[in-house]
């Protein structure tokens, strides 16, 4: 009897894991420019993400110091003054992909909503995502959140204030593998 219970527990835990997708190399892009010719783009290629395919729960963590800039001179100002990354080393998102179906096949649109936490300030965030399932079983997710820096107590330095828009687009590209 104990063996049967152990086997059932093992199978159940394996099935639960099989419903999760993850990445540690998700791409997050921040676009903050007023004009395309003088763009301010920063990238993070190490966003960690977990998606529970059974219920659509989505969690992401971004380490702020991992952002890289198209203009290196802005990096220290971003970490020290703008994001205060020694005090707030990470940003997070916890939310849900609504009506998610992991067997989607081709690209499909889904609503995502949840809580975005930046600099210790939590705000509701909502957007539309595009998700597709590839032949190798990966789920590819792309979404853009538009945020106001003031909502997260982000002060734009005078050096770039004229080149940064009122809103910042935070675009994510995740290739999620089955756990």
N, C-alpha and C positions, 0 to 999 in steps of 0.2 A: 504494500500500500504506500509506504514512504517513497519507494522508487517511482511509482506512478505520479504522485504529487510533485516530486522533484522534476520529472520529465515534463509535466504540464506547466510548471513554473518556468522552466527553461524555454519551452516553445512559446509561451505567452510573452516572456521578456524579449525573445528574438523577434516576434511579430511586432512588438511595440517599437523596437529599434528600427525595423524595416520601414516604418511609417515616417521616419525622420530623415530630413535632408539637411545638409550642412555645407559650409565652406569656411575656410580661414583666409581665403584670397579674394574676397569680394572687392569690387572697385566702387569707390565713392568719389564723386567729382563735385566740387563746389565751383559754381560760375557766378561771379559777382560783378561783372563788367557792365558799364553803361553803354559802351560802344564796342563793336566787334573788332575794331582795328587796334584797340589798346586793351586786350582782354586780360582779366585776372582769373586764372583757373588754377585750382589746386586739386591734387589727386591723392587718394589713399588706396593702396593695393593690398591692404591686409585687414579688411573689414571681416569680422567673424559673424556668421549668421547661422541660426538653426530654425528650420521650418518643420512644424508637426503637421504632416499631410492629413492626418485624421480629422483635425479640427481647424486647420488654417492658422494656428498660432505662430507668430513670427517674432524672433528676437534678434537684435543685431547690436554689436559693440564695435566702436571705432576708437582707436587710440589716436588722440589728437596729434601727438608728436610725429606720427607716421605720415602725415600729409607732406606731399612734395609739391613744389611750386614751379610754374613756368618762369618765374622771376625769383631767383635765389635770394635776392636782397630782402624780400618780404618775409622770408621764413622765420627769422628770429623775432621780428615784430609781431607776427601772427601768434607764435607760441608764448612770448613774454607778455605782450600788452593786450592783444585782441582776445585770445582764448584762455590766457593764464593757465597754460597746460601743466604747470607744476602743481597747481591747486586743483584743477579739474582735468585729470589726464585722459578721460574718456567721455564719449557721448554715446547714448544708447537709444534704441527704439524697441518698444514692446507693443505688439499689436496683433492684428488679425487680418488675414486675407479672407474676405467674405465670400461665401458660397464656393469655396475652393474645391477643386476636383483634381487629384494628382494624375488622372488618366486623360488629360486634356488634349494631347496630340499637338496640333498646330497652335500657333499663337492665339491667345485668348485674353480678353480684358477682364480684370478683377479689381474691385475696390479694396483698398487697404486703409485701415484706420487704427490709431493707437496713440501712444504717448512718446513723444520725442523729448529726451532730456539732454540739454546742453548747458554747461557751466552750472550744473546743479539745479537748473530751472526746468520744470516739466510742463510741456504744453501739448494739447491735443493736435494731432496731425492726421490729415486725410488726403488721399490721392488715388489716382487710377494707375494700375500696374498692367504690364503686359508679360504674360508667362507662356512659355512653350516647353513641351517635353521633347527631348532629342532622342534619337534612336539608341544612344548608349544609356538611356535612363535618366540623364541629368535634366533638371528643371532650370531653365534660364528665365530670370526675372529682371525686368527693367522698370523703374519707376522714378518720377521726379517729384520731390516735395519743394514747395515754394515757401520760404520762411522770411520773416522780418527780423533782422539782427537785434533790433531793440527789444523784441519779445524775450530774448535770452541774455539781456544785459551785455550785448556785444557792442563795444565802442570801436568804430572805424577810425584808424589814425588819420591825422590831418594830411599826411604824405599821400594817401590814396583816396581820401574822402570824395574828391571830385570824380573819380573814376569808378566808384562803387555805387551800384544801384540801390534803390530803397529796399528791394527784395533780393534774396539770394536763392538760386536754384541749387538744390542738393539732389543730384541724380545718382542712382545706385544701379549697378550691373552685377548680378550674382549668378554664378554657375553653381547650382546646388547638387551635390552628389548624395546618393542614398547612403545612409549610415549602415 
